[in-house]
Amino acid sequence: MGQTGLADIPVDVLRRLVREVTEAKSVDWDAQRGGVCPVCGTPHCRVTSTRSWEGRVRERRHTCLTCSHKFKSVQGA
């Protein structure tokens, strides 16, 4: 079995995946891995801001140190 590379994935599929990742409202906060970048999968991305708890939810903004993607994570109590 050969390996499948990025060049083997149809362009329309790649565009859809990139759009879904970049337009995602937020990712779940993981107690072990922190905010995990939805683009490259880097764990423990830098937290740039944290909001106070609103009910049972806390929101954090992150910047990935690997790919510079900015995203939001949501932690539920």
N, C-alpha and C positions, 0 to 999 in steps of 0.2 A: 504494500500500500504506500503510495507516495504522499508527500505532504501537500496540503493546500495552502497556497500563499494568498496574500491580499489581492494580487493581480488576477486570481482565479474567481473572485467574487464579482458578480455583475454590478456595474456602476449604479444602477437604480437601487439595488439592495444596500450598497454602501451609503448612498445619499440618504435613504430612509433611516438607517441606523444612526448616522451622524445627527440628523434632524431630531430623532427621538431622544438622543442623549443630551444634546445641547438645549432642547426645549423642555426637558424634564423640570418639573416644579421643585423637586427636592429628592434627596436620597435619605434613607434611614440612618440614624446615628447608631453605630455599633460600639458597644461598651469595650470590646477588645481592640478593635481596629480604628475607632474614631470615625471621622468623616472620610469615606473612601471615594476617591475620584471616579465619577461615572465614565470618564473618557479613557483613562489609562489604567485604572485600578490601583493606584498608589494609595496605601493606607496612611492614616495619621496626617492628613493634610493640615496645613496651618490654619488655625481659626483666626479670622480677621475681625469678627464681631459675634457677640452672644446676646440674645435677648433674654429678658426675664421670663420666668415660667408664666405661661398664660393657661391657667387651669392645669391640665396634665400634659402640656406640650411645651417644649423649649426649642427654639430655632437658633441655628448657628450658620454663619457664612464662612466659607473656606476658600483658600487659594491653593491649588496643587503646586508643589515645589518642582514637580517633574515636568508637567506640560503647561502650567500657568492657567489652567481652566478654573473659572470661578463658579462656585455652586453653593447650594444651601442644603443643610441637613436638618432633620427633625427628630427630636428625641421625645419619646412618650414615657410617662411615669408609670 
